[in-house]
Amino acid sequence: MHEQKMAVDDNEVNAYIYQKWLDLNADVETNIKEKWWNTVKSHYSSENRKYHTFVHLKRMFNHLDSLINEIENKDAISYAIFFHDVVYDARSQDNEEESVKLFNKFCTESGILKNEELVSKVEELIMALKAHCTEKTQNRRFIWQR
């Protein structure tokens, strides 16, 4: 399913996504948080992207927020949203694997690597999005409910 083209205020979208990043990484050192924000932003704002942009992330976060009472691990889902398409090449078959690698670099630098359960869950969610399902279920909502 492709998103409809619509007029978008890039500044508003960027500010919204940036605030989500700041909220999610409140405990990360400022210089690390900003370095990785710039990395994430540069990937999602690359010229060759049509769909996998901050507009896409904003829609995913809006969906997440609408399900907030139904989910248990908002941080894992939020990191998965940020990193699931951070590496994207339409011709490549390993975007998710490369996105997981980049997420792991972020985890190492930010100290999040210490939270093994969170890191493992984010990796699982990113890889589940490769086939738009998880190994445990074909129900798409599973990704949002775990």
N, C-alpha and C positions, 0 to 999 in steps of 0.2 A: 504494500500500500504506500503510495507516494503522497507526500504532503502537498497541499495546494499552495501555489505561489500566492503571496499576499504582501502588501506593503508592510514593512517592518521597520520600527525605529531601532536601528542598530545600537545606539547609545543606551536605550532602555533595556534591550536584551543583554548587552554586555554588562551593564550595571547589575541586573538581576542575577546573572550567572556568577559574576564576581562576588556578590554578597553570599550566594550559596557556597562558593569556594571558601570565603573567609569564615563563615559559620562552621563549615565542616572541619576546617583546619585551625580552629581557635587555639589549640594547644601546640601548634607547630611554630617554631621560631620564625619571626617575621621575614628574615632574609631568605630562608628556605621556602616559605609559603609564597613569597613574591617571585622567586626564581621559577618555581613550578607553575605558578599562575601564568607567567609569561610563556612557558613551554606549552602548556595546555592551550592558551589563547592563540599562539602562533600556529599550532596544528589545526585547530578548528576554524581559523580564519584564512587558511591557505586558499589561494586563487582557484585551485582545481576542485574545490568542494562545492557541490550544489545542494546536497541534502544533509550531509553530516556536518552541520554547523551549530553555532550557539542557539539558533532558532529551534533546531531539533532537540538540543539539550533542555531548553526552556520548556518545551512541550512535555518532555519526559519528567522534568521536575514538577510541572503542574499536575501531571498524572499521579506522581508519587504523593504529592501533597493531598490530592483528593482521596487517597487510600491510607492516609496517615494512621487511622485507627485500626487498620487491618494488618499492619506490618510489624515485625519485631526488630528488624535490623536496618534501621534507616541509614546509618552511616555506611554500611556495606553497599547498600543499594545506591546511595549517593556517589560513593567512589566508583562504583561500576558505571553509573551514568557518565561521570566525567571521563573515565578512561576507556569505555567500551569501543569507541570509534576514534580515539586520539590518534592512532595510526590508521590511515585509510588510503588505500590505493585500489581503485576499482578493478585493476587487472591482477591483483594479488589474492592468493588463497590463504595467507597467514596473517591477516590484519589483526585478528584477535590475539594470536600468540605474540605478535610484536607489541600490541597494546598492553598485554600482561607484563612483558619485559619492561616496558616503560613505567608501568605502575610499580613494579618491584624496585626500580631505581628510585622512584619517588619515596617508596616506603623505607628504603635504606637511609636515604638522606634526611627524611623527616622524623625518623624514629618510630614510625608506625609499624615497622617490621616486628617490633616487640609484641604486638598484638596478633599472634599467629592465627587465631580464630577469625579475626576480621579480614586479614590478608587472604586467607584460604577461601573465605566466602566470596570476596570480591573477585578473585581469580575464577572461581566456579561460575559466578554470574556472568563475567565477561565471556568465558568460553561457552556458556549456555546460549548466549546471544548469537553465537556463530550459526547455530541451527535454529535459533528462535525458540528453543525449548531447553529443558534440563533432562538429564538422564533419568531422573526420578518420576517425571510426569510430562505429559504433552500439554498440560494446561498452562497457557501463557501467563496467567495470573500468578502462578507459582513463584515466578521470579520476584514479584512484588510482595509476596506474602511471607517469605522466609526471612 
